[in-house]
Amino acid sequence: MDASLKTWRKAQRERLIATREALPRAVLERRRRRIDASLERAFPGLAGKTVAFCWPIRNEYDARHIARHLRRRGSRTALPVVVAARAPLVFREWRPGIPLARGALDIPYPASGPAVVPEAVLLPMNGWDAQGFRLGYGAGFFDRTLAALSPRPVVIGVAYEDARVDTIHPQPWDIPVDYLVTERGVYRRDPGGLAFLGEPPGGDDPSALSSPVCYAGELTSGSGS
């Protein structure tokens, strides 16, 4: 990557994380509930699937609540594990009662257990652009992982609306998400970029979310684009 682009991405990452970390707890909780509601209503096909999520850090969207909901509906939930520098991640099943260890950035991960292949991934994004590309933490783990997984899981980015940037200036190895969910609602990645599928009505009441997006519920193993 060009040095100037690397510097720009680093500055954007730091700015976006600082903005996120300054959010009041009540705002974070309100956004989390709206994102949870969109995921529940728009992606009924996640029930019964193996779904990977990330333990939240630095005021990221907290996917542990939706993970609990999915387990109640028969899903198996998994967390990523760093096995080596510059190597793809592996995923291990996690549910309450499975011991956790602490890894890079003090992020918990399952201490042991066999690797599983997720059918869907809930992927946090420090920043995102209109083409569905993600600004992560700069190590490239998820891009390497998604490129290596076969079949490739459905990738659902989760982020906040104020994390949007004009472009992250994607490189050949950057992989866009299939869907994006923010506190505003659900986006789908089409050939022309992210298409907004509609804003949930009801203000801050997630129970008022509109009916499911039918094609977003048709998730099957390997259906990612």
Secondary structure, DSSP 8 states (H G I E B T S, - for coil): --HHHHHHHHHHHHHHHHHHHTS-HHHHHHHHHHHHHHHHHH-GGGTTSEEE-----TT---THHHHHHHHHTT-EEEEEE--STTS--EEEE--TTS-EEE-GGG-EEESS--EE--SEEEEE-SEE-TT--EE-SSS-HHHHHHHH-SS--EEEEE--GGGB-S-----TT----SEEE-SS-EEEEETTEEEE----SSTT-GGG-----GGGG---TT---
